[in-house]
């Protein structure tokens, strides 16, 4: 498998990290052997020293830091290695048969090598052309330390040569544009050492395969389904990290996910789909209790009933009126409007774009006054379920801290790493650099004026009556990428799937999988289809008229956690489909 390290978060699925914080050790450390810093000799430092992968990574890092040099050019001033050890298992079943079942073991490597100094180095620049070496890294499938060492050496050598060219081009750019970068390119931070993580799981692959086949056989009773598929995925990822400042850590996380994806076609040709997702860090007891075939059949029955109704229902026309976001849809809206834009807070020099819009909102109003949003990576569980967003150290070796993103409706904080994005004298990371940018852990939205779910329904009905539509919409489920990837039918390509924008004041939401109409007069709730969201402006967040008091858990791709209650908007637009729909089958 070929992996582009510079775009690792786009080329592989995002893995969650990590577990509870233990064993923090702070101190200034020069590159060299791992120091104990007062720990008993048989604890943290000795365990890190004893790990063969960490020992190999540290040895190669020391050698490169001390000896990697091309005459007449600067040496690296900072190097870090992040090695992903990914063990996985995937199963897919359809119509009572197992389509695939396979285990895999991969290693992925990220190298951050910087030349120059903390004030100005080769990073944060987009311009020019660098014809650096492109190596297919000889990453092993097992923890073979000789091959790991070879991979580290090859990647570091290639990174160094490219970094030298980047630094020269950056300096030429700055000289030719009568200006300079006003922010330092990197920052010195705490030195941390830690070992922590989830235990491995002995998978019951026979039970998983049997449950997948039995559940997929259920959908044979519904021939109007164009496609039905059951999937199971297991990931056990261990992160090994070392850097030239002295930080070291080993952390791991596991994921168990059961997926069901269903696709059909409406009478006008429009594709319709829905899905079930159950994802936890603890093993799923497949074939037992809530995960027996009969219990899972009961779980998917509402999905089948909804799709059967919608395929014979007429689509709604364009809509302007109140909308209540509930369930996982509320969390996804918070993700796209506030969290996703923070993945790239600093725009590189030479990109020719304006500064990130989210930074311009510092101290300014984004939500109603009663809203507070806090990211708390230290929150380990919710109602007894271990959270994917719980982690102790980010991927730059920094301790995860609680960040107040929004206070009284105003933006007050950001998800920060070691790359400065704020013009402050003592810039500090808050331990939120993960997967290539600012990344959330466990994000919690609260309102000081929260109301019950029943009151939200009542207000939605009243707003619909006042607006003149006679009804309001309830959106409860948006896209799930893992479930969507299970679909192979050509119709799936016709589904409206939106990608997140870059956060400059606008954001997008995918077309709802589950949407209902609440009649303002009778209170009757009816499933509806045919509407999608246009590009939304962040100022629409001020139109939140009420917020619920019951948080819903959303965990996109098992990579972070959002606890968000229902959000009632007084006025939003949705657009009907005016495109030609796919042709219906010639024969049933």
N, C-alpha and C positions, 0 to 999 in steps of 0.2 A: 504494500500500500504506500503510495507516494503522498507525503504530507508537506505542505508549505508552512514552515514554521512561523513566518511573519504573519500568517492569517489563520492561525490554528483554531481560533474560535469560530471561523466560518467554514473550515474544511472538515471538522469532526463535530460530533454532538458535544454539547457542553456537559461536563461532569461536575457534580456538586462536590463541595468540600466544606466543612470538615468537622471534626468532633470537638469535645470540650477542652478548655484551656488548662494545661498543666505544665509545670516545669519551666516557667519563664526565667531567663537569665539575661540581664542587661549589662552592658559594659562596652568600652571602646576596645576594639581588637584589631590589630594589624594582621594582614594576610599571613597565614602560617598554620601550625598545628592547632587543632581545636583545644581551647583552654577550658578548665573546669569551673572557674569562677566560684569556688567555694562549695561545689556540690560534693557529696561523698563519692569516693572513687568508683563505686559500683552502681552509680545511678545514671543520670542523664548523659553527661559527657562521655562516660565509658561506653554506654550503649550506642551512642552515635559513632564513636571511634570504632566500635566493634562491627558495625554494619558494613559489609563488603561493598555495597553500592555507594554509600556515602564516602567510604574510604577511597574508592576509585575516583569518584567525582572530585574530591578534595585534592587528591594527588595531581590530577590533570589540571585543575584550576591553578594550583600553586606553580606548576611547571609553566603554564601559559603566561600567568601573571608576571613571573620573574624572567622568563627567557624569550617570550614572543616579541620580536622586534625586527623591523626592517631599517637598516642604516639610513639615517637622515630623516626618519619619521618618528612621531611620538609613540611611546608604548601605551598599552591599555592602562587606564586608571581605574577601571571597574569591570569585573566579569561576574556573571552569575549563570548557573546552570539549573534548569528545572526539568527533571526527568519524570515523565508520566509512565507508570507501569500499569497497563490496562488489561485486566482479565474480563472476558465477557462471554455471555451465552445468549443466543437468540433462537427463538422458535416461532414458526408461523404455521397456521393450520387454516384450511378452508374446506367447507362442505364435507366434514367428517374425515378428512385426510391431512396428514402432516406434510406440509410443503417443504419445510426446511427445519433443520435443527443442527446447530453448530456452535462449537466453542472456539474462542480466539484469544490470543495473547499478543499484545503489541506494546512497543515502547515508542514514545513520542518525546522529542527533545526540543527545548527552547533555550537558546543562548542569547544573553544580553551582554554585548561587548561594547565598551565605550572608550573612545580616544578623545583627547583634549583635556578638559577638566570639568568640575561640577558646574562652573559658570557657563561654559560653552563647549559642547561636544558634537559628535556626528549625528545625534538624534534630533527629533522634532524639526525635520526639514523634508520638504517634498519638492523636488526640482532636479533638473539635470538627468543624465542617464549614467548609470553605473554598470559597467560590464564586468561584474565580479564573478567569481567562480560559483557554479551551481552544482552542488554535489548531492547525489542520492545517498543519504547517510546509511551506513551499514549497521542499522539498529538491530539488535538480536531479538529473537522471540522469547528468550529466557534471560535470566540475570547473569549472563556470561560477562564477567568483568573485563576480560581482554577486549571483547567486541565493544563494550560500552566505552572503554578507554579510547579505542580507535575512533569511535563515533564522535566523542568529545573533542579529540584532537583535530579531526577533519573539519568539524563544524566551527571550531574556534579559529582555525587557520583561515577558513573562508570568510568568516565574519570580520576578522581583523583587516584583511585586504580590502573588503568592501567599505568598512568603516573609515579607512584612510581616505578613500576617494570621496566618500560622503562629506567628510570634514572639510576637505579642500573645496568642494563645490559649495558648501554652505558658507564658508568664509568669502568666497568669490561673490556669492549672491549678496551677502551683507555689505561688502565693499561697494558693489554696484548699485545699491539701493539707498544710499545715504541714510542708513539707519542701523539699528541693532535690535536683537531680541531683548525685550525688556525683562524677561523672566529667566532665571537660571534653568539649565536643561535637566539638572538632577539635584538631589539633596541628600545629605548625610542624615541617617536616621538611627533608630535603636538597633542593637545587635541582639538577636533572639535565637535560642536553641530549644527545640521541642521535639518530642516523639508522642504521637497520639493518633488514634484512629479507630475505625470500626473493625471488628473481627471478621474474618472470612466466613463464608457460608458454604456448607456442603449441600449442593443442590440436589433436589430430588427430580432429576431430569425425566425419569420415567413417569412420575406423577404429573409433571408439567405438560409433557407431551400428551398424556392420556386426557387431562382436563381440556387442553386446547382442542383436541380432536372431538371430544364429546360436546363441547360448547359450540364449536363451529358446525356440528351436525344439526343443531337446533334450527339454524337459518335455512335449512333445506325445505322447511315447511312454508317458506315464504318465497315462492318463485318470482315475485315481482321485484325482489332485491337483485339489482344488477351485479352487486359484489358484496361479499361478506367475508371478513377475515379476523382471526384471533391471533394475537401476538403476545409473546412474553420476552422480556429482555432483562438481563442481569449484568451489572457492571460492578467490578471491584477495582477501584483505582487507588494506587499508592503514589503519592507525590514525594520525590526526593529533591531537596533544594540545598545548594551551597552558593555562597558568594564571597567575593574578595574582601568584604568588610568584616566577615567572621560569622555571619548568620548561617545556621544549619537547621533543617527540620525534616522530619518524616511524618506525613499524615496520610490517612486513607479514608475512603468513604465507599459505601456500597449502595446499590439501587436495585430494587425488585419492582418491575412494572408489568402489569397485565393490561392489555389493550384489546378492544373490540372496535372495529370500524365497519360501518354499513353505508352502502351507496345505492340510490335508486334514481328514478327519473319521473318527473312530474308529467301530467297530461299535456303540457305545452312544450315538453322537451327539456325543461330546465333540470340540471342535476341537483340532487338533494343528498345530504349525508349527515350522519350523526355518529357519536362514538361514546365508548365507556373507557375511562382510565382509572386504574387503581395503582398508585405508586407510593412505595414506602422504603425506608432504610432497613426495616426489619423483614425477614423472609415472609412471603405469603404462604399460608397453609393451604396450598392448592389441593383440591379434592376434599376439603374438610370445611365444615361450618359455613361461614359466609362465602367461601371459595369452592364450595361443591358445585357440581354442574347444575343442580336444581336451584340453588341460591343465586348463582350467576344468571341463570335463565330468567329468574324473577327480576334481576337488576336490569337486564336488557329489554324486558317486555315493554316498558314505557317508551323506549327508543323506537321499537318496531311499530307500536301503536301510533306514535306521532308521525313517523315517516309515511305510514299507510294513509293517514288522514291528509297529510300535506300534499301527497302526489296527486290527489284528486281535488285539491282546493285551488281557488284562483289566487294569483299573486296580488299583493297590495300595490297600489300606485305610489307615487312620490308622497312623502310624509313630512310634515313639520308639526311638532308638538312635543309633549312631555315624554320622557323615556326614563324608565327605572332600570338601572344596571344592578343585577344581583348575582349571587353565586360566584363562579370563577370569572364571569365577565367583568365584575367590578374590579377584581384584582388585576385583570389584564389591562383595563383602562388606566389604572394607576401606574402600571408598568410602562405602558407606551407614552404616557403624558409626562411622567416625572423621572422614572428610573432609567429607561432606555437612553434618553438623551445624555445621560451622564457617562456613558461608555467612552466618549471621546470629548472631554471638556476642553482640551487644548488643541487648537488647530495648528498644524505644522507650518513653518515658514515656507513661502513659495507656493502654497496651495491657492492663493488668490481668493480666499474666502473671508468673510467677516468672523469675528470672535463668536464662540459658541453662545447661542441664545440663552441657554440656561444660566450661564455666568452673569449675563446682563440683568437677570432677575434677582440678584442678591439683595436681600432686604425689601424686595417688592412683593406685592400681593399676587398670588397665583390661585389660591383657593379661598372660600369664604372664611371669615374671621374665626369661626369655631373649630377649624381643622388643624390638627397636629399630625405630622408624619415623622416617625422615628425608625431608624434602621438599627436593629439590635442583634448582631451576630451571636451574642452570648445566650440568646434564648434557645434552649435545647429542644423543647417539645411544646406541643399545643394539643390539649385534651388527650394526653397520653400518646400522641404520635410524634416520633422523632422527626425534626424538621431538617429538610435538605439545606436550608440556608444557614444552619448553625455551623460555624467554623471558628477556629482559634487564631489562625495566622494566615495572612494573604500570600499571594504568589510572588511577593518581593521580600518575604521574610519578616513582615511587620505584624504586630499584635492587632487583632480585630477590635475596634472600639465602637461604642455606641455613638451614632451621629443623629442629631436632630435636623432633619432635612427641611421641615416646614414647622413654623411656630405661629399660631394665630393667623394662619392663612398665608404667611409670608415665607419666602425661601430664605433659610438661615444656615444651611450647611450643604456639603457636597460629599460624594464618595471619592476619596482621595487616595493616591498612591505616592510614590517617591518623586514623581514628575510634577514640579510645581505648576499650579494653575491659578493661584491667587497671589496678588502682589502684597504679601505680608512679610514682615521682617524675619520672623521665626517660623517659616513654613514647616509644617509637620504632616506626615502621612497619618491617616486614621485607619490604615489597615484594610482598605477596600479595593486594592488592585488585584483583580482576578480576571483571567481569560482575556488579557490584553487591554484592559481599561478599568474605569471606575465601575464597580459591580456590587450589587446589593447582597445582603445576607438575609436577615429576616426583617422585612419592612412592615410596619404596623401603622395604619391610619385610624385615628380616633377623632370623635367630635364631642365637644362639650355640650352640644344640644341634640344628642342622639335620640331617635324616636323608635318605637317598635315597628316590626314588619307590618303589622296590621295598619298602623297609622300611615306608613309609607304607601300602602295600597289605597287607602282612603284619599290621601293627598294626590296620588296619581290620577284617580278617577275625577277628582275635583278640577285638577289642572286640565284634563282632557275636555271636560265640559266647558270650562271657561275659555279654552282655546277654540272651541267650536268643532273639534274633530269628533267629539262624542266618545272618544276612547283614548287610552294611553298605551304605550308599548312597554313590555317587560323583556329585556334581553338578559339571558341567563348563561349562555355558553357561546364562546367564540372558538377560534381555531386551536387545535392541539397538533403540533407539528409531528410528533411521533405517530399519532393515530393517522394523520393524513398520509404519512409515508407508507402506510400499509396498503393504500389503495393503488392498484395497478391498471384499473379499467381506463380506457381512453376518456370516458366521461369526467374522470377526476381532474383532468387538465382544464376542464371548463369551469371548475369551481372558482369563485372569486376569492383569491388569497392575497392579502395585502402584506407588504413588507414595511417595517418601521422606517420612518424618515429620519433625517439627521438631527431633529430636535430644534430647528430654527423657528420656534413658535408654532409649529404644526405637528400633528401626529396622525397616524392612520390606525384603524381597527379592521380586522378581518370581517367578512360577512358572517352574521350570526348563524350558528348551527341550531340554536333553540331560541325562539322568539315568540311571544304571546301578545295578544290584544286583550286589554282589560276594558270591558264596556263600562262607561261612566254611569249608566242608568241602572243596569241590572247587576253589575259586578261580575258578569260571566267572563271567564278566561278561555280564550280560543287560540290554538296554535296558528301562526301565520308564517308566510314566506314571501320571498321576492324582493326584499329590501336589503340594501347595503349602505355602508357609511361612506360619505365623501371625506375628503381630507378635513380634519378638524383643527380648529385654531385653539391654542391653549387658553385663550381668554374665555372660551366656553366653560372652563372649569368654574368660573365665577357664577355660572348659572345653576350650580348645584343648590337645589331648593331645600333638600332634607337629606339626612344621613341616618342609616339604621344603627341599631345598637347590638347587632349580632355579627361578629366577624366571620367571613368565609375564607377558607384556606385555598390559595392558588399557588402551585409550584410549577412554573413553566419549565418543561424539559428536565425536571428534577435537578435544577441548578441553583435555585434560590426560593425563598418563601415569601408570600405576601398575605397578610391578614388584613382584609379590607371588608367593611360592612357594605350594605347596599347603598347606592348613590342615586338620588332622584334629581334629574335635570328638568328644569321647567320648560326648556325649549331647545330642541335639536332637530337637525334635518337628516332624513334618510332618502335615498333615491331608489326608484324602481328600475328594473332592468329593461332597457330598450334595445338590447342586442337580439339578433336572431339566435334562437335556441338550437341546440343539437337536435338532429333528426331522431324521431322515435324509432324503435325497432320495427322492422317489417313484419316480423312474426313474434308473438309473445314467447 
